[in-house]
């Protein structure tokens, strides 16, 4: 009797599964079903977040909630790395009209401590306010960066750096002046981004140092279509530019992310939307993968109603692929130890 009972249960389950599969096929023919499924997945992601990869013994990421020049100097000093020689401080000078970028005064204590030079490369649009060296330098001064030396990296020409084991690229086209520096400190104003989902360390160093030709390479620009490359291909190109630079500057890189004015748009947009969630703090690390993942984890740790817009921007562009691909390319580890100052 027990055997017959088990057979009846199995038969009942099989019939139910058949009904569900048949119904599922019919429902999935409706495009609205697909939309509802996407919304359900996104809603679940917003509620559950990314798997947090903070672990004791992971790559060290120093964190402060003091979003000030003093706080930035503190996280840098916590790294305990004595930089020397010529130091490039890679920032974003901010597009004229944008109100979310970090003004120069925030960088004063750190830049003066390392006797640094603010560096950037010209943008892809020659007629833009940051499209020529002279105009770009004026924007930097207007936005408060004039207290330290300024260097538009492609003013010295273009450098072709090899991309090790690249899936998308074999070389990276960067401003030649970057090789004049012994150390590079990347300070990224962490944001959402219309193409990459988020812009932090990786985008700051890739698109920010790429020459205009390099930017067209990254974006797959053809003719009048400037921003062609999207999705995972764009993520991988961004990471591969980082591979080229980090290989050229072994053990001479420092990474800082500022999580403030958290808009879903980057600082390169003149009319970017305002912040969509509260400020979080400043992070510093010697591991670019770890600092990017820690930045995301801090965003996802916020209440769902606060992080919703940022999560949607990141997830609809599959932004996490940047981090996973960078880890697979040997740039660092997603596992980190967050050290609060």
C-alpha positions as CSV (number, residue, x, y, z in Angstrom):
1,X,0.0,0.0,0.0
2,X,2.9,2.4,0.7
3,X,4.2,1.8,-2.8
4,X,0.9,2.5,-4.3
5,X,0.6,5.7,-2.2
6,X,3.9,6.9,-3.4
7,X,3.0,6.2,-7.0
8,X,-0.2,8.3,-6.6
9,X,1.8,11.2,-5.2
10,X,4.3,11.1,-8.1
11,X,1.4,10.9,-10.6
12,X,-0.3,13.9,-9.1
13,X,2.9,16.0,-9.1
14,X,3.6,15.0,-12.8
15,X,0.1,16.2,-13.8
16,X,0.5,19.5,-11.9
17,X,3.8,20.1,-13.5
18,X,2.4,19.5,-17.0
19,X,-0.4,21.9,-16.4
20,X,2.0,24.6,-15.1
21,X,4.4,24.2,-18.0
22,X,1.5,24.4,-20.5
23,X,0.2,27.5,-18.8
24,X,3.6,29.0,-18.7
25,X,4.1,28.6,-22.4
26,X,0.8,30.3,-23.1
27,X,1.6,33.2,-20.7
28,X,5.1,33.7,-22.0
29,X,3.8,34.4,-25.5
30,X,2.4,37.6,-24.0
31,X,5.1,40.4,-24.1
32,X,3.6,41.9,-20.9
33,X,4.6,38.7,-19.1
34,X,8.3,39.4,-20.0
35,X,8.0,42.9,-18.7
36,X,6.4,41.7,-15.5
37,X,9.2,39.1,-15.1
38,X,11.8,41.8,-15.5
39,X,10.1,44.1,-13.0
40,X,9.8,41.2,-10.5
41,X,13.5,40.3,-10.8
42,X,14.5,43.9,-10.4
43,X,12.2,44.3,-7.4
44,X,13.6,41.2,-5.8
45,X,17.1,42.5,-6.4
46,X,16.3,45.8,-4.8
47,X,14.9,44.0,-1.8
48,X,17.8,41.5,-1.5
49,X,20.8,43.3,-3.0
50,X,24.1,41.9,-4.2
51,X,25.8,39.2,-2.2
52,X,27.9,41.2,0.2
53,X,31.6,40.2,-0.1
54,X,33.0,41.9,3.0
55,X,35.2,39.3,4.8
56,X,37.9,39.4,7.5
57,X,41.3,39.1,5.8
58,X,40.1,40.4,2.4
59,X,41.7,43.3,0.6
60,X,41.7,46.3,2.9
61,X,39.3,49.1,2.1
62,X,39.4,52.1,4.5
63,X,36.2,54.1,5.0
64,X,35.1,57.3,6.5
65,X,31.8,59.2,6.6
66,X,33.7,62.5,6.9
67,X,33.2,63.8,3.3
68,X,35.7,66.6,3.4
69,X,39.3,67.4,2.4
70,X,40.3,66.2,5.9
71,X,38.4,62.9,5.5
72,X,40.0,62.2,2.1
73,X,43.5,62.8,3.5
74,X,42.7,60.4,6.4
75,X,41.7,57.5,4.2
76,X,44.8,58.0,2.1
77,X,47.0,58.1,5.1
78,X,45.4,54.9,6.5
79,X,46.8,53.0,3.5
80,X,50.3,53.6,4.9
81,X,51.8,53.9,1.4
82,X,54.6,56.5,1.2
83,X,54.3,57.8,-2.4
84,X,57.3,59.7,-3.8
85,X,58.4,61.4,-7.0
86,X,55.9,62.9,-9.4
87,X,52.2,62.1,-8.5
88,X,49.3,62.3,-10.8
89,X,46.0,62.9,-9.1
90,X,43.3,61.7,-11.6
91,X,40.0,63.5,-11.0
92,X,37.0,64.7,-13.0
93,X,37.1,68.5,-13.4
94,X,33.3,68.5,-14.0
95,X,31.3,69.5,-17.0
96,X,30.2,73.1,-17.0
97,X,26.6,73.2,-15.8
98,X,26.9,70.0,-13.8
99,X,26.3,70.6,-10.1
100,X,27.2,67.1,-8.8
101,X,31.0,67.0,-9.4
102,X,33.4,67.5,-6.5
103,X,35.0,70.9,-6.5
104,X,38.7,71.3,-6.2
105,X,38.8,72.3,-2.5
106,X,37.8,68.8,-1.5
107,X,41.2,67.6,-2.8
108,X,43.4,70.2,-1.3
109,X,44.8,68.4,1.8
110,X,45.7,65.2,-0.1
111,X,47.0,66.9,-3.2
112,X,49.3,69.2,-1.2
113,X,50.5,66.3,1.0
114,X,51.7,64.4,-2.0
115,X,52.7,67.4,-4.0
116,X,50.4,66.1,-6.7
117,X,49.3,67.3,-10.2
118,X,45.7,67.1,-11.3
119,X,45.4,65.2,-14.5
120,X,42.7,64.6,-17.1
121,X,42.4,64.0,-20.9
122,X,40.3,65.9,-23.4
123,X,36.8,64.7,-24.2
124,X,35.5,63.1,-27.4
125,X,33.7,66.2,-28.7
126,X,36.3,68.8,-29.8
127,X,33.9,71.7,-29.6
128,X,33.0,70.9,-26.0
129,X,34.2,73.0,-23.1
130,X,36.6,70.2,-22.2
131,X,37.4,69.3,-25.8
132,X,40.6,71.3,-26.2
133,X,43.5,71.7,-23.8
134,X,43.2,75.4,-23.3
135,X,39.4,75.3,-22.7
136,X,39.8,72.2,-20.4
137,X,42.4,74.0,-18.3
138,X,40.1,77.0,-17.9
139,X,37.2,74.7,-16.7
140,X,39.6,73.2,-14.2
141,X,40.5,76.6,-12.8
142,X,36.8,77.7,-12.8
143,X,35.9,74.6,-10.7
144,X,38.5,75.2,-8.1
145,X,41.5,73.1,-9.1
146,X,43.9,75.9,-9.9
147,X,45.8,75.7,-6.6
148,X,47.9,72.7,-7.9
149,X,49.6,72.1,-11.2
150,X,47.3,70.9,-14.0
151,X,48.1,68.5,-16.8
152,X,45.8,67.6,-19.8
153,X,47.5,64.2,-20.5
154,X,46.9,64.1,-24.3
155,X,48.5,67.5,-24.8
156,X,51.7,65.5,-25.0
157,X,50.4,63.1,-27.6
158,X,49.0,59.6,-27.6
159,X,50.4,56.5,-26.0
160,X,49.5,53.0,-27.0
161,X,49.6,50.5,-24.1
162,X,49.2,46.8,-24.7
163,X,46.1,45.1,-23.2
164,X,47.1,41.8,-21.6
165,X,44.7,38.9,-22.7
166,X,42.0,41.4,-23.7
167,X,38.7,40.0,-24.9
168,X,37.7,43.2,-26.7
169,X,40.9,45.1,-27.3
170,X,44.6,44.6,-27.9
171,X,45.8,48.2,-27.0
172,X,44.6,51.2,-25.0
173,X,45.1,54.7,-26.4
174,X,46.0,57.0,-23.5
175,X,47.3,60.5,-22.9
176,X,51.1,60.1,-23.3
177,X,51.8,62.4,-20.3
178,X,50.6,59.7,-17.9
179,X,54.0,58.1,-18.2
180,X,55.7,61.2,-16.8
181,X,54.4,60.2,-13.3
182,X,55.8,57.8,-10.8
183,X,52.4,57.3,-9.0
184,X,48.8,57.6,-10.0
185,X,46.1,58.3,-7.4
186,X,42.6,57.8,-8.8
187,X,39.9,59.8,-7.0
188,X,36.5,59.0,-8.5
189,X,33.2,60.7,-7.7
190,X,31.1,57.6,-7.7
191,X,27.9,57.9,-9.7
192,X,25.4,56.1,-11.8
193,X,26.0,56.1,-15.5
194,X,23.8,55.7,-18.6
195,X,26.1,53.2,-20.3
196,X,28.1,51.4,-17.5
197,X,25.5,51.5,-14.8
198,X,27.9,53.1,-12.4
199,X,31.1,55.1,-12.8
200,X,33.8,54.7,-10.2
201,X,37.5,53.8,-10.3
202,X,37.4,51.8,-13.5
203,X,35.6,54.4,-15.5
204,X,37.7,57.3,-14.0
205,X,40.9,55.6,-15.2
206,X,39.7,54.3,-18.5
207,X,37.5,57.0,-20.1
208,X,39.2,59.7,-18.1
209,X,42.8,59.0,-19.3
210,X,41.9,57.8,-22.8
211,X,42.7,60.3,-25.6
212,X,39.7,61.4,-27.8
213,X,40.7,58.6,-30.2
214,X,40.7,56.2,-27.2
215,X,37.3,57.4,-26.1
216,X,36.0,56.8,-29.6
217,X,37.6,53.3,-29.4
218,X,35.9,52.6,-26.1
219,X,32.5,53.8,-27.3
220,X,32.7,52.2,-30.8
221,X,32.1,55.6,-32.4
222,X,31.4,55.5,-36.1
223,X,30.7,58.7,-38.0
224,X,28.3,60.9,-36.2
225,X,27.3,58.0,-33.8
226,X,29.5,58.6,-30.8
227,X,28.1,56.2,-28.2
228,X,27.6,52.9,-30.0
229,X,29.1,50.2,-27.7
230,X,26.9,49.2,-24.9
231,X,26.3,46.4,-22.4
232,X,29.0,43.9,-21.4
233,X,31.2,44.8,-24.3
234,X,31.5,48.4,-23.0
235,X,32.2,47.1,-19.5
236,X,35.0,44.9,-20.8
237,X,36.6,47.6,-22.8
238,X,36.6,49.9,-19.7
239,X,38.2,47.1,-17.6
240,X,40.8,46.4,-20.3
241,X,41.9,50.0,-20.4
242,X,42.5,49.6,-16.6
243,X,44.5,46.4,-17.3
244,X,46.8,48.3,-19.6
245,X,47.4,51.2,-17.2
246,X,47.8,49.1,-14.1
247,X,50.3,46.8,-15.9
248,X,52.2,50.0,-16.9
249,X,52.3,51.3,-13.3
250,X,52.8,48.1,-11.2
251,X,52.4,48.8,-7.5
252,X,52.2,52.5,-8.2
253,X,48.4,53.0,-8.0
254,X,46.1,54.2,-5.3
255,X,42.3,54.2,-5.5
256,X,39.8,56.5,-3.8
257,X,36.0,56.6,-4.3
258,X,33.8,59.5,-3.0
259,X,30.2,58.5,-2.5
260,X,28.4,61.8,-2.4
261,X,26.0,63.7,-4.6
262,X,24.9,60.2,-5.8
263,X,23.1,61.0,-9.1
264,X,22.3,58.3,-11.6
265,X,24.1,60.5,-14.2
266,X,27.8,61.1,-14.5
267,X,29.7,64.3,-14.0
268,X,30.2,64.7,-17.7
269,X,26.5,65.6,-18.3
270,X,25.8,69.3,-18.0
271,X,22.2,68.9,-17.0
272,X,22.6,65.7,-14.9
273,X,19.8,64.8,-12.5
274,X,20.3,65.6,-8.8
275,X,21.3,63.2,-6.1
276,X,18.9,60.2,-5.7
277,X,20.1,59.0,-2.3
278,X,22.0,60.4,0.8
279,X,25.7,60.7,0.9
280,X,27.7,57.7,2.2
281,X,31.4,58.5,2.6
282,X,34.9,58.1,1.2
283,X,36.8,54.9,0.6
284,X,40.4,54.1,-0.2
285,X,42.2,50.9,-1.2
286,X,45.1,49.5,-3.1
287,X,42.7,47.0,-4.7
288,X,40.5,48.5,-7.5
289,X,38.1,45.5,-7.6
290,X,37.6,45.6,-3.8
291,X,36.9,49.3,-3.6
292,X,34.4,49.1,-6.4
293,X,32.6,46.2,-4.8
294,X,32.7,47.9,-1.3
295,X,31.2,51.0,-2.9
296,X,28.3,48.9,-4.3
297,X,27.8,47.0,-1.1
298,X,27.5,50.3,0.9
299,X,24.9,51.5,-1.6
300,X,22.9,48.3,-1.4
301,X,23.1,48.4,2.4
302,X,20.9,51.5,2.4
303,X,17.1,51.1,2.8
304,X,15.3,49.9,-0.3
305,X,13.4,53.2,-0.8
306,X,16.7,55.1,-0.8
307,X,18.7,52.9,-3.1
308,X,16.0,52.1,-5.6
309,X,16.9,54.6,-8.4
310,X,20.6,53.8,-8.2
311,X,20.1,50.1,-8.1
312,X,17.8,50.3,-11.1
313,X,20.4,52.2,-13.1
314,X,23.2,49.8,-12.1
315,X,21.2,46.6,-12.8
316,X,19.6,47.6,-16.0
317,X,23.1,48.1,-17.4
318,X,24.5,44.9,-15.7
319,X,27.1,47.1,-14.0
320,X,28.3,44.3,-11.8
321,X,29.9,42.8,-14.9
322,X,32.7,45.4,-14.6
323,X,33.7,44.0,-11.2
324,X,33.4,40.3,-12.2
325,X,35.4,40.8,-15.4
326,X,38.1,42.9,-13.6
327,X,38.5,40.1,-11.1
328,X,38.8,37.5,-13.8
329,X,41.5,39.7,-15.4
330,X,43.5,39.6,-12.2
331,X,43.1,43.2,-11.2
332,X,42.0,42.3,-7.6
333,X,39.4,40.5,-5.5
334,X,35.8,41.1,-4.6
335,X,36.5,40.0,-1.1
336,X,37.4,42.9,1.1
337,X,37.7,44.0,4.7
338,X,36.1,47.3,5.4
339,X,38.0,49.3,8.0
340,X,36.0,52.2,9.4
341,X,37.9,55.2,10.5
